[in-house]
Amino acid sequence: MTASPHWAVAVVQTSREDYVQTLLKRDGFETYLPKIRTAPKKTASLFPGYLMVRVVLRWYPIRWTPGVLKVLMNGDKPAKLPDSVVDEIKGREVRGYVKLPKPPTLERGQAVIVTKGTFAGRSAIYEGQSSQQRERVLLDLLGQSVSVEMPVGSVEPVRTA
């Protein structure tokens, strides 16, 4: 009895995804390495350090391919990544790059939660962007409202039930 073809995930050396993908394709494996645009002429892997590989009959050659650190496992077999997950990512591609959803728009005066950095987990009030790279929030520190700037993407809106 032969297992049905499925997607598996290989963990690869940092910044070696393209190299490992080339080697696996030469060995006859179907691979998927979703990319995103980070700037007009720059791209990056959507999942740095990971490569999806279609397992049909054999998987051991994946593990021993130069640049592969390990294959994500479920017991003694590669963990199965559902086809629906890969299909959903492929469905978001536009001209070969995955289009990510835009982050939620924040309004001045909106309650937010800090998600990164020294103040992670603290509630704040959104004050706006001070530049393309910085956001300003009001934090309650020692009983006073203090204006703090942090990198864009460091806060999220407070979710209400």
GIMOCOR-V686049 format. One record per residue. N is the residue number from 1. SS is DSSP state (H for helix, E for strand, L for the rest). Layout:
n: [N | N]
ss: [SS | SS]
//
This chain:
n: [1 | 2 | 3 | 4 | 5 | 6 | 7 | 8 | 9 | 10 | 11 | 12 | 13 | 14 | 15 | 16 | 17 | 18 | 19 | 20 | 21 | 22 | 23 | 24 | 25 | 26 | 27 | 28 | 29 | 30 | 31 | 32 | 33 | 34 | 35 | 36 | 37 | 38 | 39 | 40 | 41 | 42 | 43 | 44 | 45 | 46 | 47 | 48 | 49 | 50 | 51 | 52 | 53 | 54 | 55 | 56 | 57 | 58 | 59 | 60 | 61 | 62 | 63 | 64 | 65 | 66 | 67 | 68 | 69 | 70 | 71 | 72 | 73 | 74 | 75 | 76 | 77 | 78 | 79 | 80 | 81 | 82 | 83 | 84 | 85 | 86 | 87 | 88 | 89 | 90 | 91 | 92 | 93 | 94 | 95 | 96 | 97 | 98 | 99 | 100 | 101 | 102 | 103 | 104 | 105 | 106 | 107 | 108 | 109 | 110 | 111 | 112 | 113 | 114 | 115 | 116 | 117 | 118 | 119 | 120 | 121 | 122 | 123 | 124 | 125 | 126 | 127 | 128 | 129 | 130 | 131 | 132 | 133 | 134 | 135 | 136 | 137 | 138 | 139 | 140 | 141 | 142 | 143 | 144 | 145 | 146 | 147 | 148 | 149 | 150 | 151 | 152 | 153 | 154 | 155 | 156 | 157 | 158 | 159 | 160 | 161]
ss: [L | L | L | L | L | E | E | E | E | E | E | E | L | L | L | L | H | H | H | H | H | H | H | H | H | H | L | L | L | L | E | E | L | L | E | E | E | E | E | L | L | E | E | E | E | L | L | L | L | E | E | E | E | E | E | L | L | L | L | H | H | H | H | L | L | L | L | E | E | E | E | L | E | E | L | L | E | E | L | L | E | L | H | H | H | H | H | H | H | H | H | L | E | E | L | L | E | E | L | L | L | L | L | L | L | L | L | L | L | L | E | E | E | E | L | L | L | L | L | L | L | L | E | E | E | E | E | E | E | L | L | L | L | E | E | E | E | E | E | E | E | L | L | E | E | E | E | E | E | E | E | L | L | L | E | E | E | L | L | L | L]
//
